[in-house]
Amino acid sequence: MATASAPRRQLANPLPLAAVPNRKKFVRLTLWPLVAATFFMVSGGTYGTEDIIHGAGYGRGILILLLTPLLWSLPTAFMIGELSSALPFEGGYYAWVRRAMGNFWGFQEAWLSLVASIFDMAIYPTLFVAYLTRMFPYFQQGNRGWWVALGVVVVCALLNIAGVKVVSMTSLWLFLALSAPFVAVVLLAPFKLGALANAVTKPTTSTVDILGGLLICMWNYMGWDNASTIATEVERPQRTYPRAMLVAVSIVALSYVLPFAAMWATGLKPTAWETGSWADIAGLLGGPLLRVGVVLGGMISGFGMFNALVMSYSRLPLAMSQDGMLPKVFGKLHPKSRAPWVAISALAVGWAMCLGLGFARLVTLDILLYGASLLLEFAALAVLRLREPELPRPFRVPGGLLGAVAIGIPPILLLGFSVIRSEHESVLGMSSFAFGMILIVAGFVAYVVNHALKPQGWAVQEQKPEPVA
């Protein structure tokens, strides 16, 4: 493995951007397809937020949904806006951390993100099946739901092998399709003020409290950095990324708050909500047709989020392979679509193995591991400000170095809640926190083993182009 200082020496005098052959041929993501892909990497619509209202009630739940993007999403979006515009490299956040702090921490960033993805990616097929069974209880029997979830994994892997353009345009159309039922909810609710105060709903099994609701809210607002890993496949990334982040934050927040505010006006009790209950509640509001629309939207949401995130996570093994930090096979590209088909296939196998874990446990582990990787990204922002003050930054976090450090404080404080809650969830007979710490330490061991097997790296490191302002 190359030394920790190698990335900085390697990138000191890189090739100009124009020297990269055929780059334009494969760069097709413009603003709105990137916004749609980011929407699914982060949110996927109102689905998955029901337990927030169950645990916190309407008033506090909506307040949590409004404050969380200000304290959690907006600082992250600002950080990503600066780093992705300054360093639009394949691998995104992995490349930022590696450049700022060297190979060891770059490896840890990728390790944390990929291990978190094992738990994160199992959530979306689970949501797909949760809404499918609302319409077809047949799939609740035996292992039928598991086979459906596995089918989601396989189909999304194939779509991603078909290429980034297919995934981004699919995300755009899926976004429009899943938004339609909730537009109907917002429009219909004013005509039923207080009408659902005494509505009879199915008994819920949710045990989520207000702290659990906050963690689920954080999960629903996380993942903004995922879009950075496809930077080399975005048109004019220095301009497009910051705009896409700010637009997507606004759309995601509105897609969460407006439907719940509308349902609050109907008088429906907060205890009626749990994961998957949007279908039945929409049926009370707008009849069977709206119920079917919401169920289909829930399935679209789970499918769309998984589909977009396959595109993001698969670029990490690709970038690491190009840097010589993983075997060269992970850098193999499909001859037509240029998608990293080996990386996609390998990750799909890992994601399929976690399909049986429960929703709350998956969320807790996901936030814990993702939070550790996010801390490294905020650290990279500050370190690069110190070490490379002259690096062109088309978008810059305001407030100088102090501003770059300060925006990381609110997300770090919120991550403290995930540590508290992880002590109360168990995996393999231990707390989720202990299990998560084992996985984090395993990243250190993996780096040492990787270095011992190939001290000079797995392949000749490719010279990455310096972005131009």
LUMVEX-751069 format. One line per field, with one value per residue (C-alpha): residue number from 1; x, y, z; residue in three letters. Coordinates in nm, 3 decimals. Layout:
<sites>
resi: [NUM,...]
px: [X,...]
py: [Y,...]
pz: [Z,...]
resn: [ALA,...]
</sites>
This chain:
<sites>
resi: [1,2,3,4,5,6,7,8,9,10,11,12,13,14,15,16,17,18,19,20,21,22,23,24,25,26,27,28,29,30,31,32,33,34,35,36,37,38,39,40,41,42,43,44,45,46,47,48,49,50,51,52,53,54,55,56,57,58,59,60,61,62,63,64,65,66,67,68,69,70,71,72,73,74,75,76,77,78,79,80,81,82,83,84,85,86,87,88,89,90,91,92,93,94,95,96,97,98,99,100,101,102,103,104,105,106,107,108,109,110,111,112,113,114,115,116,117,118,119,120,121,122,123,124,125,126,127,128,129,130,131,132,133,134,135,136,137,138,139,140,141,142,143,144,145,146,147,148,149,150,151,152,153,154,155,156,157,158,159,160,161,162,163,164,165,166,167,168,169,170,171,172,173,174,175,176,177,178,179,180,181,182,183,184,185,186,187,188,189,190,191,192,193,194,195,196,197,198,199,200,201,202,203,204,205,206,207,208,209,210,211,212,213,214,215,216,217,218,219,220,221,222,223,224,225,226,227,228,229,230,231,232,233,234,235,236,237,238,239,240,241,242,243,244,245,246,247,248,249,250,251,252,253,254,255,256,257,258,259,260,261,262,263,264,265,266,267,268,269,270,271,272,273,274,275,276,277,278,279,280,281,282,283,284,285,286,287,288,289,290,291,292,293,294,295,296,297,298,299,300,301,302,303,304,305,306,307,308,309,310,311,312,313,314,315,316,317,318,319,320,321,322,323,324,325,326,327,328,329,330,331,332,333,334,335,336,337,338,339,340,341,342,343,344,345,346,347,348,349,350,351,352,353,354,355,356,357,358,359,360,361,362,363,364,365,366,367,368,369,370,371,372,373,374,375,376,377,378,379,380,381,382,383,384,385,386,387,388,389,390,391,392,393,394,395,396,397,398,399,400,401,402,403,404,405,406,407,408,409,410,411,412,413,414,415,416,417,418,419,420,421,422,423,424,425,426,427,428,429,430,431,432,433,434,435,436,437,438,439,440,441,442,443,444,445,446,447,448,449,450,451,452,453,454,455,456,457,458,459,460,461,462,463,464,465,466,467,468,469]
px: [0.000,0.124,0.212,-0.042,0.118,0.100,-0.241,-0.125,0.195,0.005,-0.251,-0.008,0.052,-0.233,-0.355,-0.583,-0.949,-0.952,-0.695,-0.941,-1.049,-1.416,-1.527,-1.812,-1.947,-2.054,-2.142,-2.516,-2.651,-2.784,-2.954,-3.301,-3.196,-2.933,-3.198,-3.424,-3.140,-3.041,-3.405,-3.410,-3.063,-3.186,-3.561,-3.788,-4.087,-4.299,-4.282,-4.088,-4.170,-4.495,-4.332,-4.212,-4.572,-4.655,-4.367,-4.381,-4.736,-4.825,-4.694,-4.361,-4.329,-4.367,-4.129,-3.872,-3.925,-3.865,-3.566,-3.377,-3.295,-3.166,-2.940,-2.858,-2.922,-2.831,-2.482,-2.417,-2.542,-2.312,-2.015,-2.092,-2.147,-1.795,-1.608,-1.792,-1.742,-1.372,-1.298,-1.554,-1.378,-1.513,-1.579,-1.681,-1.647,-1.388,-1.170,-1.211,-1.107,-0.816,-0.686,-0.719,-0.592,-0.424,-0.483,-0.565,-0.854,-0.968,-0.992,-1.187,-1.430,-1.500,-1.519,-1.771,-1.984,-1.988,-2.055,-2.333,-2.475,-2.518,-2.776,-2.904,-2.979,-3.177,-3.427,-3.564,-3.668,-3.820,-4.032,-4.123,-4.258,-4.431,-4.644,-4.693,-4.845,-5.092,-5.250,-5.162,-5.148,-5.047,-4.685,-4.686,-4.691,-4.371,-4.069,-4.265,-4.182,-3.812,-3.818,-3.987,-3.720,-3.450,-3.615,-3.586,-3.211,-3.160,-3.366,-3.198,-2.854,-2.938,-3.072,-2.750,-2.537,-2.735,-2.580,-2.610,-2.840,-3.095,-3.089,-3.119,-3.407,-3.582,-3.547,-3.702,-4.012,-4.043,-4.030,-4.323,-4.519,-4.478,-4.549,-4.893,-5.079,-4.943,-5.041,-5.391,-5.369,-5.275,-5.558,-5.828,-5.752,-5.898,-6.237,-6.233,-6.140,-6.187,-6.367,-6.125,-6.115,-6.313,-6.191,-6.139,-5.792,-5.602,-5.422,-5.058,-4.760,-4.515,-4.319,-4.131,-4.098,-3.995,-3.622,-3.685,-3.886,-3.589,-3.356,-3.597,-3.617,-3.236,-3.237,-3.496,-3.278,-2.939,-2.745,-2.674,-2.312,-2.413,-2.464,-2.098,-1.963,-2.086,-1.919,-1.736,-2.072,-2.235,-2.243,-2.051,-2.030,-1.884,-2.205,-2.459,-2.385,-2.441,-2.765,-2.888,-2.819,-3.013,-3.307,-3.324,-3.317,-3.620,-3.813,-3.744,-3.853,-4.177,-4.253,-4.235,-4.413,-4.707,-4.882,-4.862,-4.980,-5.276,-5.363,-5.332,-5.618,-5.843,-5.820,-5.667,-5.501,-5.118,-5.135,-5.283,-4.943,-4.675,-4.445,-4.663,-4.985,-5.004,-5.197,-5.487,-5.498,-5.509,-5.801,-5.990,-5.927,-5.981,-6.122,-5.985,-5.833,-5.612,-5.520,-5.400,-5.207,-5.028,-4.945,-4.797,-4.614,-4.467,-4.340,-4.199,-4.028,-3.851,-3.753,-3.638,-3.423,-3.253,-3.200,-3.038,-2.817,-2.679,-2.542,-2.379,-2.228,-2.092,-1.858,-1.665,-1.504,-1.445,-1.256,-1.062,-0.963,-0.839,-0.633,-0.478,-0.654,-0.866,-0.803,-0.826,-1.129,-1.355,-1.267,-1.402,-1.652,-1.930,-1.816,-2.136,-2.274,-1.938,-2.100,-1.878,-2.061,-1.831,-1.865,-2.243,-2.271,-2.049,-2.235,-2.574,-2.478,-2.389,-2.711,-2.924,-2.774,-2.928,-3.285,-3.420,-3.324,-3.594,-3.655,-3.567,-3.247,-3.138,-3.195,-2.998,-2.694,-2.714,-2.708,-2.425,-2.194,-2.300,-2.244,-1.884,-1.819,-1.987,-1.750,-1.456,-1.611,-1.653,-1.295,-1.181,-1.357,-1.161,-0.829,-0.845,-0.915,-0.591,-0.369,-0.495,-0.631,-0.566,-0.769,-1.037,-1.373,-1.657,-1.890,-1.759,-1.909,-1.940,-1.755,-1.399,-1.228,-1.449,-1.760,-1.622,-1.568,-1.892,-2.128,-2.013,-2.117,-2.500,-2.478,-2.224,-2.457,-2.749,-2.532,-2.507,-2.872,-2.791,-2.527,-2.779,-3.043,-2.796,-2.746,-3.111,-3.114,-2.952,-2.776,-2.635,-2.683,-2.503,-2.606,-2.616,-2.350,-2.111,-2.182,-2.125,-1.794,-1.678,-1.754,-1.567,-1.260,-1.282,-1.207,-0.870,-0.795,-0.904,-0.662,-0.371,-0.448,-0.489,-0.156,0.018,-0.108,-0.015,0.222,0.261,-0.110,-0.320,-0.268,-0.088,-0.262,-0.441,-0.372,-0.690,-0.753,-0.754,-1.096,-1.115,-1.317]
py: [0.000,0.346,0.575,0.814,1.112,0.953,1.090,1.448,1.397,1.214,1.491,1.780,1.800,1.608,1.600,1.882,1.796,1.812,1.534,1.275,1.081,1.052,1.220,1.410,1.096,0.956,1.274,1.321,1.407,1.764,1.950,1.791,1.429,1.483,1.638,1.336,1.089,1.279,1.279,0.900,0.866,1.071,1.040,0.859,1.060,1.057,0.679,0.558,0.870,0.743,0.635,0.992,1.108,0.797,0.867,1.247,1.348,1.593,1.917,1.790,1.552,1.832,2.049,1.767,1.737,2.112,2.150,1.837,1.961,2.288,2.115,1.797,1.828,2.189,2.175,1.849,1.996,2.299,2.072,1.858,2.167,2.293,1.963,1.826,2.150,2.163,1.790,1.628,1.291,0.938,0.807,1.146,1.156,0.877,1.086,1.396,1.221,1.042,1.367,1.552,1.286,1.010,0.649,0.513,0.750,0.733,0.355,0.399,0.638,0.385,0.098,0.279,0.378,0.031,-0.146,0.105,0.033,-0.334,-0.227,0.080,-0.103,-0.377,-0.113,-0.024,-0.371,-0.411,-0.098,-0.225,-0.547,-0.362,-0.168,-0.462,-0.668,-0.388,-0.466,-0.834,-1.011,-1.323,-1.204,-1.203,-1.582,-1.783,-1.646,-1.488,-1.134,-1.220,-1.344,-1.024,-0.818,-1.024,-0.954,-0.578,-0.623,-0.814,-0.582,-0.267,-0.421,-0.493,-0.139,0.004,-0.216,-0.061,0.275,0.601,0.764,0.484,0.515,0.896,0.913,0.627,0.828,1.135,0.949,0.756,1.085,1.221,0.897,0.866,1.237,1.225,1.045,1.288,1.588,1.436,1.397,1.764,1.877,1.652,1.707,2.063,1.921,1.682,1.909,1.705,1.429,1.154,1.237,0.923,0.710,0.342,0.229,-0.097,-0.149,-0.049,-0.241,0.049,0.107,0.414,0.700,1.061,0.977,0.691,0.931,1.171,0.890,0.785,1.150,1.168,0.854,1.007,1.316,1.148,1.042,1.376,1.280,0.973,1.179,1.289,0.949,0.993,1.333,1.236,1.147,1.485,1.774,2.077,1.938,2.258,2.440,2.158,2.000,2.301,2.390,2.032,1.998,2.312,2.232,1.873,1.979,2.202,1.936,1.665,1.885,1.984,1.624,1.527,1.818,1.903,1.561,1.526,1.884,1.808,1.489,1.674,1.896,1.592,1.508,1.162,1.038,1.021,0.664,0.551,0.587,0.321,0.215,0.125,0.283,0.559,0.315,0.258,0.621,0.742,0.503,0.672,1.010,0.943,0.595,0.277,0.453,0.678,0.380,0.190,0.498,0.530,0.159,0.179,0.495,0.316,0.038,0.296,0.473,0.161,0.059,0.409,0.460,0.125,0.185,0.527,0.414,0.119,0.381,0.570,0.291,0.097,0.387,0.342,0.004,0.145,0.449,0.240,-0.002,0.287,0.408,0.064,0.014,-0.279,-0.551,-0.430,-0.652,-0.405,-0.143,-0.344,-0.140,-0.261,-0.207,-0.020,0.149,0.206,0.092,-0.089,-0.419,-0.629,-0.384,-0.371,-0.751,-0.799,-0.539,-0.680,-1.013,-0.843,-0.638,-0.947,-1.116,-0.857,-0.861,-1.038,-0.777,-0.558,-0.193,-0.025,-0.227,-0.150,0.225,0.234,0.057,0.259,0.596,0.492,0.384,0.659,0.914,0.801,0.842,1.185,1.301,1.220,1.424,1.733,1.682,1.669,2.002,2.172,2.000,2.096,2.457,2.451,2.249,2.369,2.723,2.799,2.504,2.647,2.632,2.748,2.708,2.788,2.746,3.104,3.223,3.120,2.841,2.908,2.858,2.535,2.399,2.535,2.372,2.030,2.090,2.046,1.713,1.586,1.675,1.496,1.188,1.167,1.059,0.762,0.650,0.669,0.470,0.211,0.094,-0.022,-0.219,-0.564,-0.757,-1.107,-1.081,-0.746,-0.380,-0.220,0.025,-0.257,-0.431,-0.105,-0.044,-0.393,-0.310,0.021,-0.146,-0.412,-0.136,-0.076,-0.448,-0.466,-0.185,-0.357,-0.688,-0.513,-0.337,-0.658,-0.848,-0.576,-0.315,-0.143,-0.146,-0.378,-0.192,0.102,0.411,0.612,0.983,1.174,1.507,1.828,1.992,2.326,2.614]
pz: [0.000,-0.077,0.211,0.359,0.187,-0.157,-0.250,-0.199,-0.399,-0.666,-0.705,-0.686,-1.062,-1.217,-1.572,-1.682,-1.700,-2.077,-2.092,-1.965,-2.275,-2.369,-2.044,-2.209,-2.369,-2.032,-1.840,-1.878,-1.531,-1.526,-1.240,-1.224,-1.279,-1.005,-0.776,-0.838,-0.774,-0.456,-0.341,-0.353,-0.200,0.096,0.123,-0.119,0.000,0.315,0.353,0.656,0.860,1.017,1.344,1.403,1.450,1.656,1.894,1.915,1.818,1.541,1.686,1.813,1.517,1.263,1.468,1.456,1.080,1.041,1.277,1.173,0.821,0.969,1.223,1.029,0.655,0.577,0.739,0.554,0.227,0.270,0.341,0.035,-0.178,-0.105,-0.129,-0.432,-0.623,-0.528,-0.576,-0.810,-0.815,-0.854,-0.506,-0.367,0.012,0.008,-0.224,-0.004,0.317,0.146,0.001,0.331,0.574,0.374,0.279,0.625,0.692,0.331,0.371,0.697,0.528,0.255,0.507,0.729,0.431,0.279,0.610,0.687,0.343,0.436,0.695,0.510,0.187,0.361,0.477,0.133,0.012,0.362,0.303,-0.045,0.105,0.394,0.145,-0.090,0.193,0.267,-0.070,-0.099,0.244,0.050,0.066,0.449,0.454,0.491,0.306,0.023,0.136,0.153,-0.206,-0.320,-0.139,-0.306,-0.641,-0.571,-0.508,-0.833,-1.055,-0.919,-0.966,-1.330,-1.385,-1.244,-1.466,-1.753,-1.661,-1.467,-1.722,-1.688,-1.308,-1.300,-1.548,-1.369,-1.045,-1.208,-1.326,-0.998,-0.807,-1.005,-0.961,-0.583,-0.524,-0.688,-0.401,-0.142,-0.352,-0.343,0.038,0.082,-0.150,0.002,0.373,0.395,0.295,0.594,0.885,1.204,1.011,1.120,1.492,1.573,1.285,1.364,1.254,1.280,1.614,1.583,1.717,1.714,2.036,1.909,2.159,2.094,2.094,1.855,1.640,1.630,1.520,1.246,1.139,1.123,0.911,0.679,0.637,0.593,0.286,0.119,0.059,-0.142,-0.456,-0.442,-0.546,-0.905,-0.951,-1.271,-1.427,-1.356,-1.603,-1.467,-1.110,-0.964,-1.050,-1.041,-0.701,-0.472,-0.652,-0.646,-0.271,-0.175,-0.404,-0.278,0.091,0.031,-0.162,0.096,0.390,0.214,0.117,0.486,0.653,0.424,0.422,0.803,0.855,0.628,0.821,1.153,1.037,0.990,1.363,1.312,1.632,1.633,1.769,1.434,1.269,1.224,0.939,0.642,0.775,0.513,0.292,0.533,0.642,0.282,0.229,0.515,0.355,-0.015,-0.054,-0.216,-0.516,-0.304,-0.085,-0.390,-0.508,-0.174,-0.166,-0.515,-0.412,-0.109,-0.329,-0.573,-0.281,-0.153,-0.505,-0.605,-0.295,-0.335,-0.707,-0.660,-0.372,-0.569,-0.809,-0.522,-0.314,-0.613,-0.700,-0.375,-0.467,-0.816,-0.685,-0.433,-0.708,-0.921,-0.624,-0.574,-0.240,-0.363,-0.623,-0.981,-1.053,-0.867,-1.126,-1.420,-1.622,-1.847,-2.208,-2.306,-1.994,-1.821,-1.495,-1.238,-1.281,-1.059,-0.768,-0.814,-0.817,-0.511,-0.305,-0.406,-0.248,0.082,0.085,0.022,0.331,0.570,0.438,0.748,1.012,1.168,1.070,1.403,1.445,1.090,1.139,1.467,1.321,1.001,1.179,1.412,1.128,0.889,1.164,1.210,0.836,0.840,1.117,0.890,0.608,0.830,0.946,0.582,0.516,0.795,0.716,0.347,0.444,0.646,0.411,0.074,0.120,-0.250,-0.380,-0.614,-0.438,-0.668,-0.368,-0.020,0.327,0.459,0.768,0.681,0.875,1.178,0.965,0.818,1.170,1.319,1.068,1.187,1.549,1.520,1.333,1.588,1.877,1.707,1.657,2.035,2.039,1.816,2.066,2.351,2.164,2.033,2.392,2.396,2.070,2.061,1.784,1.835,2.211,2.252,2.231,1.888,2.011,2.102,1.772,1.584,1.763,1.665,1.302,1.329,1.482,1.211,0.961,1.130,1.113,0.748,0.657,0.834,0.660,0.326,0.370,0.479,0.174,-0.075,0.076,-0.262,-0.340,-0.554,-0.881,-1.036,-0.906,-1.170,-1.184,-1.118,-1.287,-1.088,-1.112,-1.279,-1.141]
resn: [MET,ALA,THR,ALA,SER,ALA,PRO,ARG,ARG,GLN,LEU,ALA,ASN,PRO,LEU,PRO,LEU,ALA,ALA,VAL,PRO,ASN,ARG,LYS,LYS,PHE,VAL,ARG,LEU,THR,LEU,TRP,PRO,LEU,VAL,ALA,ALA,THR,PHE,PHE,MET,VAL,SER,GLY,GLY,THR,TYR,GLY,THR,GLU,ASP,ILE,ILE,HIS,GLY,ALA,GLY,TYR,GLY,ARG,GLY,ILE,LEU,ILE,LEU,LEU,LEU,THR,PRO,LEU,LEU,TRP,SER,LEU,PRO,THR,ALA,PHE,MET,ILE,GLY,GLU,LEU,SER,SER,ALA,LEU,PRO,PHE,GLU,GLY,GLY,TYR,TYR,ALA,TRP,VAL,ARG,ARG,ALA,MET,GLY,ASN,PHE,TRP,GLY,PHE,GLN,GLU,ALA,TRP,LEU,SER,LEU,VAL,ALA,SER,ILE,PHE,ASP,MET,ALA,ILE,TYR,PRO,THR,LEU,PHE,VAL,ALA,TYR,LEU,THR,ARG,MET,PHE,PRO,TYR,PHE,GLN,GLN,GLY,ASN,ARG,GLY,TRP,TRP,VAL,ALA,LEU,GLY,VAL,VAL,VAL,VAL,CYS,ALA,LEU,LEU,ASN,ILE,ALA,GLY,VAL,LYS,VAL,VAL,SER,MET,THR,SER,LEU,TRP,LEU,PHE,LEU,ALA,LEU,SER,ALA,PRO,PHE,VAL,ALA,VAL,VAL,LEU,LEU,ALA,PRO,PHE,LYS,LEU,GLY,ALA,LEU,ALA,ASN,ALA,VAL,THR,LYS,PRO,THR,THR,SER,THR,VAL,ASP,ILE,LEU,GLY,GLY,LEU,LEU,ILE,CYS,MET,TRP,ASN,TYR,MET,GLY,TRP,ASP,ASN,ALA,SER,THR,ILE,ALA,THR,GLU,VAL,GLU,ARG,PRO,GLN,ARG,THR,TYR,PRO,ARG,ALA,MET,LEU,VAL,ALA,VAL,SER,ILE,VAL,ALA,LEU,SER,TYR,VAL,LEU,PRO,PHE,ALA,ALA,MET,TRP,ALA,THR,GLY,LEU,LYS,PRO,THR,ALA,TRP,GLU,THR,GLY,SER,TRP,ALA,ASP,ILE,ALA,GLY,LEU,LEU,GLY,GLY,PRO,LEU,LEU,ARG,VAL,GLY,VAL,VAL,LEU,GLY,GLY,MET,ILE,SER,GLY,PHE,GLY,MET,PHE,ASN,ALA,LEU,VAL,MET,SER,TYR,SER,ARG,LEU,PRO,LEU,ALA,MET,SER,GLN,ASP,GLY,MET,LEU,PRO,LYS,VAL,PHE,GLY,LYS,LEU,HIS,PRO,LYS,SER,ARG,ALA,PRO,TRP,VAL,ALA,ILE,SER,ALA,LEU,ALA,VAL,GLY,TRP,ALA,MET,CYS,LEU,GLY,LEU,GLY,PHE,ALA,ARG,LEU,VAL,THR,LEU,ASP,ILE,LEU,LEU,TYR,GLY,ALA,SER,LEU,LEU,LEU,GLU,PHE,ALA,ALA,LEU,ALA,VAL,LEU,ARG,LEU,ARG,GLU,PRO,GLU,LEU,PRO,ARG,PRO,PHE,ARG,VAL,PRO,GLY,GLY,LEU,LEU,GLY,ALA,VAL,ALA,ILE,GLY,ILE,PRO,PRO,ILE,LEU,LEU,LEU,GLY,PHE,SER,VAL,ILE,ARG,SER,GLU,HIS,GLU,SER,VAL,LEU,GLY,MET,SER,SER,PHE,ALA,PHE,GLY,MET,ILE,LEU,ILE,VAL,ALA,GLY,PHE,VAL,ALA,TYR,VAL,VAL,ASN,HIS,ALA,LEU,LYS,PRO,GLN,GLY,TRP,ALA,VAL,GLN,GLU,GLN,LYS,PRO,GLU,PRO,VAL,ALA]
</sites>
